Amino acid sequence: LQADDETRARLASTRDELEARSAALVEARDNELSRLATLESSAAEARAEMAASKEREKALENEKRKSRAKQEHLTNKIEELSGKLREAKADRKESERETRALEAITAMKRRGC
């Protein structure tokens, strides 16, 4: 009987230890599951943020491409207008020379030369 009581006591102690370990493991599992859920949520947020960043990057690249095309167009237009301005200045100077020459000829005719 004494041996049975000791065996029962040992078994009860072992059962209590196992129940305590089981509770600790359940708590650890619950903590890990909670941590996993948090990490998955963070990962989903990071993926969404990365997708939004890629969209912004794509939009900026498109805007950059348009700006470069516009800059090139405006540069070409400036060059074209500069060329026309140079031609107009040259034409004006030539017209002024012709006018002076005609005036000189007219003055010479008046003098009777």
MIMARNU-176425 format. One line per field, with one value per residue: residue in one letter; residue number from 1; x, y, z of N, C-alpha, C, CB in turn. Coordinates in nm, 2 decimals. Atoms other than C-alpha are relative to their C-alpha. Last residue first. Glycine has a CB too. Layout:
! residues N
res (a  ...)
n (NUM  ...)
npx (X  ...)
npy (Y  ...)
npz (Z  ...)
capx (X  ...)
capy (Y  ...)
capz (Z  ...)
cpx (X  ...)
cpy (Y  ...)
cpz (Z  ...)
cbpx (X  ...)
cbpy (Y  ...)
cbpz (Z  ...)
! end
This chain:
! residues 113
res (c  g  r  r  k  m  a  t  i  a  e  l  a  r  t  e  r  e  s  e  k  r  d  a  k  a  e  r  l  k  g  s  l  e  e  i  k  n  t  l  h  e  q  k  a  r  s  k  r  k  e  n  e  l  a  k  e  r  e  k  s  a  a  m  e  a  r  a  e  a  a  s  s  e  l  t  a  l  r  s  l  e  n  d  r  a  e  v  l  a  a  s  r  a  e  l  e  d  r  t  s  a  l  r  a  r  t  e  d  d  a  q  l)
n (113  112  111  110  109  108  107  106  105  104  103  102  101  100  99  98  97  96  95  94  93  92  91  90  89  88  87  86  85  84  83  82  81  80  79  78  77  76  75  74  73  72  71  70  69  68  67  66  65  64  63  62  61  60  59  58  57  56  55  54  53  52  51  50  49  48  47  46  45  44  43  42  41  40  39  38  37  36  35  34  33  32  31  30  29  28  27  26  25  24  23  22  21  20  19  18  17  16  15  14  13  12  11  10  9  8  7  6  5  4  3  2  1)
npx (-0.12  -0.03  -0.12  0.04  0.07  -0.10  -0.08  0.10  0.02  -0.13  -0.01  0.10  -0.05  -0.11  0.06  0.06  -0.11  -0.06  0.10  -0.01  -0.13  0.02  0.08  -0.08  -0.10  0.07  0.03  -0.13  -0.05  0.09  -0.04  -0.12  0.03  0.06  -0.10  -0.09  0.07  0.01  -0.14  -0.02  0.08  -0.06  -0.13  0.04  0.05  -0.12  -0.08  0.07  -0.01  -0.14  -0.01  0.08  -0.08  -0.11  0.06  0.04  -0.12  -0.05  0.09  -0.03  -0.12  0.03  0.07  -0.10  -0.08  0.09  0.03  -0.12  -0.02  0.10  -0.04  -0.10  0.06  0.07  -0.10  -0.05  0.11  0.01  -0.12  0.02  0.11  -0.06  -0.08  0.09  0.06  -0.10  -0.02  0.12  -0.02  -0.11  0.06  0.10  -0.07  -0.06  0.11  0.03  -0.11  0.01  0.11  -0.04  -0.10  0.08  0.07  -0.10  -0.05  0.11  0.02  -0.11  0.01  0.11  -0.06  -0.09  0.08)
npy (0.09  0.00  -0.08  -0.13  -0.04  -0.02  -0.12  -0.11  -0.01  -0.05  -0.14  -0.07  0.00  -0.10  -0.14  -0.03  -0.02  -0.13  -0.11  -0.01  -0.07  -0.14  -0.06  -0.01  -0.10  -0.13  -0.02  -0.04  -0.13  -0.10  0.00  -0.07  -0.14  -0.04  0.00  -0.11  -0.12  0.00  -0.03  -0.14  -0.08  0.02  -0.08  -0.14  -0.02  0.00  -0.12  -0.11  0.02  -0.03  -0.14  -0.05  0.03  -0.10  -0.13  0.01  0.00  -0.13  -0.08  0.03  -0.06  -0.15  -0.01  0.02  -0.12  -0.10  0.03  -0.03  -0.14  -0.04  0.04  -0.09  -0.13  0.01  0.00  -0.14  -0.09  0.03  -0.06  -0.14  -0.02  0.01  -0.12  -0.12  0.01  -0.04  -0.14  -0.06  0.02  -0.09  -0.14  -0.01  -0.01  -0.13  -0.09  0.01  -0.06  -0.15  -0.05  0.01  -0.11  -0.13  -0.01  -0.03  -0.14  -0.09  0.01  -0.06  -0.14  -0.05  -0.01  -0.11  -0.12)
npz (0.02  0.14  0.02  -0.03  0.11  0.10  -0.03  0.02  0.14  0.06  -0.04  0.09  0.13  0.00  -0.01  0.13  0.09  -0.04  0.05  0.15  0.03  -0.04  0.10  0.12  -0.02  0.01  0.14  0.07  -0.04  0.07  0.14  0.00  -0.02  0.12  0.11  -0.03  0.03  0.15  0.04  -0.02  0.09  0.13  0.00  0.00  0.14  0.09  -0.02  0.07  0.15  0.03  -0.01  0.11  0.13  0.01  0.04  0.14  0.08  -0.01  0.08  0.14  0.03  0.01  0.12  0.11  0.01  0.05  0.14  0.07  0.01  0.10  0.14  0.04  0.02  0.13  0.11  0.01  0.05  0.14  0.06  -0.01  0.10  0.13  0.02  0.02  0.14  0.09  -0.01  0.07  0.14  0.04  0.00  0.10  0.13  -0.01  0.02  0.14  0.08  -0.02  0.07  0.14  0.02  0.00  0.13  0.10  -0.02  0.03  0.15  0.05  -0.02  0.09  0.13  -0.01  0.00)
capx (2.79  2.51  2.49  2.14  2.26  2.53  2.27  2.04  2.34  2.43  2.07  2.05  2.37  2.25  1.92  2.11  2.33  2.03  1.85  2.16  2.17  1.80  1.85  2.14  1.93  1.63  1.86  2.01  1.66  1.54  1.84  1.76  1.40  1.51  1.75  1.49  1.24  1.49  1.56  1.18  1.13  1.42  1.29  0.94  1.08  1.29  0.99  0.78  1.04  1.07  0.69  0.69  0.98  0.79  0.47  0.67  0.84  0.51  0.37  0.67  0.63  0.27  0.37  0.64  0.39  0.14  0.42  0.53  0.18  0.14  0.47  0.36  0.04  0.23  0.47  0.18  0.01  0.34  0.39  0.04  0.10  0.43  0.26  -0.01  0.25  0.44  0.12  0.04  0.40  0.37  0.03  0.18  0.48  0.25  0.03  0.35  0.47  0.13  0.12  0.47  0.37  0.05  0.26  0.51  0.22  0.05  0.37  0.43  0.08  0.11  0.44  0.28  0.00)
capy (11.23  11.49  11.58  11.44  11.12  11.09  11.13  10.87  10.63  10.69  10.65  10.32  10.20  10.30  10.12  9.81  9.81  9.85  9.57  9.35  9.44  9.35  9.02  8.93  9.01  8.81  8.51  8.53  8.54  8.25  8.04  8.14  8.04  7.69  7.65  7.75  7.51  7.22  7.30  7.31  6.97  6.82  6.96  6.83  6.48  6.50  6.60  6.32  6.06  6.20  6.19  5.83  5.75  5.93  5.73  5.40  5.49  5.58  5.25  5.07  5.25  5.15  4.78  4.81  4.96  4.67  4.42  4.58  4.58  4.21  4.14  4.33  4.13  3.81  3.91  4.00  3.67  3.48  3.66  3.56  3.20  3.21  3.34  3.08  2.81  2.94  2.93  2.58  2.48  2.63  2.46  2.13  2.17  2.24  1.94  1.73  1.85  1.79  1.44  1.36  1.48  1.27  0.97  1.02  1.05  0.74  0.54  0.65  0.56  0.22  0.16  0.23  0.00)
capz (-11.19  -11.22  -10.86  -10.85  -11.01  -10.74  -10.47  -10.62  -10.65  -10.29  -10.18  -10.38  -10.21  -9.87  -9.93  -10.06  -9.75  -9.52  -9.71  -9.66  -9.29  -9.26  -9.45  -9.22  -8.91  -9.05  -9.12  -8.77  -8.63  -8.84  -8.72  -8.36  -8.41  -8.54  -8.26  -8.00  -8.16  -8.15  -7.78  -7.72  -7.88  -7.69  -7.37  -7.44  -7.52  -7.20  -7.00  -7.15  -7.06  -6.70  -6.66  -6.77  -6.54  -6.26  -6.33  -6.33  -6.00  -5.84  -5.96  -5.82  -5.49  -5.47  -5.53  -5.27  -5.02  -5.09  -5.05  -4.72  -4.59  -4.68  -4.51  -4.20  -4.18  -4.23  -3.95  -3.72  -3.79  -3.73  -3.40  -3.29  -3.40  -3.21  -2.90  -2.93  -2.97  -2.66  -2.46  -2.58  -2.49  -2.14  -2.09  -2.20  -1.98  -1.68  -1.77  -1.80  -1.46  -1.30  -1.45  -1.33  -0.98  -1.00  -1.12  -0.83  -0.58  -0.72  -0.71  -0.35  -0.26  -0.43  -0.25  0.09  0.00)
cpx (-0.03  0.12  0.04  0.11  -0.04  -0.08  0.09  0.07  -0.09  -0.01  0.12  0.00  -0.09  0.06  0.11  -0.06  -0.06  0.11  0.06  -0.09  0.02  0.13  -0.02  -0.08  0.09  0.10  -0.06  -0.03  0.13  0.04  -0.08  0.06  0.13  -0.03  -0.06  0.10  0.09  -0.07  0.00  0.14  0.02  -0.08  0.07  0.12  -0.03  -0.04  0.12  0.07  -0.07  0.02  0.14  0.01  -0.08  0.09  0.11  -0.06  -0.03  0.12  0.04  -0.09  0.04  0.12  -0.03  -0.07  0.10  0.08  -0.09  -0.01  0.12  0.01  -0.10  0.05  0.10  -0.07  -0.07  0.10  0.05  -0.11  -0.01  0.11  -0.03  -0.10  0.06  0.08  -0.09  -0.05  0.11  0.01  -0.12  0.02  0.11  -0.06  -0.09  0.08  0.06  -0.11  -0.03  0.11  -0.01  -0.11  0.04  0.10  -0.08  -0.08  0.10  0.05  -0.10  0.00  0.11  -0.02  -0.10  0.06  0.09)
cpy (-0.10  -0.09  0.01  0.10  0.15  0.05  0.04  0.13  0.12  0.03  0.06  0.15  0.08  0.01  0.11  0.14  0.04  0.04  0.14  0.11  0.01  0.08  0.15  0.07  0.02  0.12  0.14  0.03  0.05  0.14  0.11  0.01  0.08  0.16  0.05  0.01  0.12  0.13  0.01  0.04  0.15  0.08  -0.01  0.09  0.15  0.02  0.01  0.13  0.12  -0.01  0.05  0.15  0.05  -0.03  0.10  0.14  0.00  0.02  0.14  0.08  -0.03  0.07  0.15  0.02  -0.01  0.13  0.10  -0.03  0.04  0.16  0.04  -0.03  0.11  0.13  -0.01  0.01  0.14  0.09  -0.02  0.08  0.15  0.02  0.00  0.12  0.11  -0.01  0.05  0.15  0.06  -0.01  0.10  0.14  0.02  0.03  0.15  0.10  0.00  0.07  0.15  0.06  0.01  0.11  0.13  0.02  0.03  0.15  0.10  0.01  0.08  0.15  0.05  0.03  0.13)
cpz (-0.10  -0.03  -0.14  -0.03  0.01  -0.13  -0.11  0.02  -0.03  -0.15  -0.06  0.03  -0.10  -0.14  -0.01  0.00  -0.14  -0.10  0.03  -0.06  -0.15  -0.04  0.03  -0.11  -0.13  0.02  -0.02  -0.15  -0.06  0.04  -0.08  -0.14  -0.01  0.00  -0.13  -0.11  0.02  -0.05  -0.15  -0.04  0.01  -0.11  -0.13  -0.01  -0.02  -0.14  -0.09  0.02  -0.07  -0.16  -0.05  -0.01  -0.12  -0.12  -0.01  -0.05  -0.15  -0.09  0.00  -0.10  -0.15  -0.04  -0.03  -0.13  -0.12  -0.02  -0.06  -0.15  -0.08  -0.01  -0.10  -0.14  -0.05  -0.03  -0.14  -0.11  -0.02  -0.07  -0.15  -0.08  -0.01  -0.11  -0.14  -0.02  -0.03  -0.15  -0.10  0.00  -0.08  -0.16  -0.05  -0.01  -0.12  -0.13  0.00  -0.03  -0.15  -0.08  0.01  -0.08  -0.15  -0.02  0.00  -0.14  -0.11  0.01  -0.05  -0.15  -0.05  0.02  -0.10  -0.14  0.00)
cbpx (0.05  0.02  0.12  -0.06  -0.13  0.07  0.07  -0.12  -0.06  0.12  0.00  -0.14  0.03  0.11  -0.08  -0.11  0.09  0.05  -0.14  -0.03  0.12  -0.03  -0.14  0.04  0.09  -0.11  -0.09  0.10  0.01  -0.15  -0.02  0.11  -0.08  -0.14  0.06  0.07  -0.13  -0.07  0.09  -0.02  -0.15  0.01  0.10  -0.09  -0.12  0.07  0.04  -0.14  -0.06  0.10  -0.03  -0.14  0.02  0.09  -0.10  -0.11  0.09  0.03  -0.15  -0.01  0.12  -0.06  -0.13  0.07  0.07  -0.12  -0.07  0.12  0.00  -0.14  0.02  0.12  -0.07  -0.10  0.10  0.07  -0.13  -0.03  0.13  -0.02  -0.12  0.07  0.11  -0.09  -0.08  0.12  0.04  -0.13  0.01  0.13  -0.04  -0.11  0.09  0.09  -0.11  -0.05  0.13  0.02  -0.13  0.03  0.12  -0.07  -0.10  0.09  0.07  -0.12  -0.03  0.13  -0.01  -0.13  0.06  0.11  -0.09)
cbpy (-0.06  0.14  -0.05  0.02  -0.09  -0.13  0.00  -0.02  -0.13  -0.09  0.01  -0.05  -0.14  -0.04  0.01  -0.10  -0.12  0.00  -0.02  -0.14  -0.08  0.02  -0.06  -0.15  -0.03  0.01  -0.11  -0.13  0.00  -0.03  -0.13  -0.08  0.03  -0.07  -0.14  -0.02  0.01  -0.12  -0.11  0.04  -0.03  -0.15  -0.05  0.04  -0.09  -0.14  0.01  0.02  -0.14  -0.09  0.05  -0.05  -0.15  -0.01  0.04  -0.11  -0.12  0.05  -0.01  -0.15  -0.05  0.06  -0.08  -0.14  0.02  0.03  -0.14  -0.08  0.07  -0.04  -0.15  -0.01  0.05  -0.12  -0.11  0.04  -0.01  -0.15  -0.06  0.05  -0.08  -0.14  0.01  0.01  -0.14  -0.10  0.05  -0.04  -0.15  -0.03  0.04  -0.11  -0.12  0.02  -0.01  -0.14  -0.08  0.03  -0.06  -0.14  -0.03  0.01  -0.12  -0.12  0.01  -0.02  -0.14  -0.07  0.02  -0.07  -0.14  -0.02  0.00)
cbpz (0.12  -0.04  0.09  0.14  -0.02  -0.03  0.14  0.09  -0.06  0.03  0.15  0.02  -0.06  0.10  0.13  -0.04  -0.02  0.14  0.07  -0.06  0.06  0.15  0.00  -0.04  0.12  0.11  -0.06  0.01  0.16  0.03  -0.06  0.09  0.12  -0.02  -0.02  0.14  0.08  -0.06  0.05  0.15  0.02  -0.04  0.11  0.12  -0.03  0.01  0.15  0.07  -0.04  0.07  0.14  0.01  -0.01  0.13  0.11  -0.02  0.04  0.14  0.06  -0.03  0.09  0.13  0.00  0.01  0.13  0.09  -0.01  0.05  0.14  0.05  -0.01  0.10  0.12  0.01  0.01  0.14  0.09  -0.02  0.06  0.14  0.03  -0.02  0.11  0.12  -0.01  0.02  0.14  0.08  -0.03  0.07  0.14  0.02  -0.02  0.12  0.11  -0.03  0.02  0.15  0.05  -0.04  0.09  0.14  -0.01  -0.02  0.14  0.09  -0.05  0.05  0.16  0.03  -0.05  0.10  0.12)
! end
